[in-house]
Amino acid sequence: NKTVNNMVIEADDFYLAENQLKSHLSKHPELSHLKVIVFSKDLAREGLLEHASLLFREREVRPSTNLCLAESAQTFLTQVKPTLEQSTSRYYELLFQNQNTPYAPVTELREFVSRGMDSAQDPVLPIADQEKLMGMGIFHDGKLVAEAEPEQALLYKLLSGEARHVAVRAGESSFSVTSRRKPKIQISWQEEPPRITVSTSLKADLIYGSADVGKLLAAQLEEEMTQFLQDNVRNSADILGIGCYARLQCLTESDWEKLNWEQKFSNFTIFTKTSIK
């Protein structure tokens, strides 16, 4: 809109780009006003943790700055032209709110860095495409290892306890589903093969149809969630932070390292249980 100028700077690193930017502007660029940082998928496949950690250490960059992925970060940022907001800054603030993104997670800079550096969990990032957030990127060891479709990102939000009034269809009925709390995770080490049970608690309000299909809704979600988590186990991506529960059984950091969670996690069988009120 009229209050925005798009500028593209090419440089070998972030600080050289900042130097060039200053030479184009009469005002000093304040990084404390950042609303969103967009990374390209190609860079994400090479690894984002180093770049995100660098920005996290910047004094002016707020830890709550939102992150996302795009096929081309430059194209996404320069083509966004919000028509319902006078301020592009306000547009990004509203776009990256949990209740406004049913098909993508909302990930802040501090969360991505924290989870990316933790050996017990892996981060995710929303995918931006043509002025919308749809789907998510799944990371392991700081690198993009898989992309989830919008419907799978919705399942992730239900599993992680972040879903707020998302529409889910079961049979001929439609429900507005909200997560009631964080999932309960149980690890059964003695069974062969070892198994993980993820229990979710949801609240479903009938939009139209029959409330009698509540059991069908629970069974449908359990099947889809289980398949989604099993696919991520094959990528060794612990996006629910199940390793944090396994680490509680270790007294020291050396015990945790000896456990070799990444290898053990790939051998687990995951099941889900869904209770709906």
Helices and strands as residue ranges (DSSP letters): H 14-24, G 31-33, E 36-40, H 41-46, H 49-57, E 66-70, H 73-79, H 88-95, G 98-100, E 107-108, H 109-117, E 124-128, E 133-140, E 143-148, H 150-160, E 166-170, E 173-179, E 184-188, E 195-208, G 211-213, H 214-234, H 242-247, H 253-259, H 261-265, E 269-276
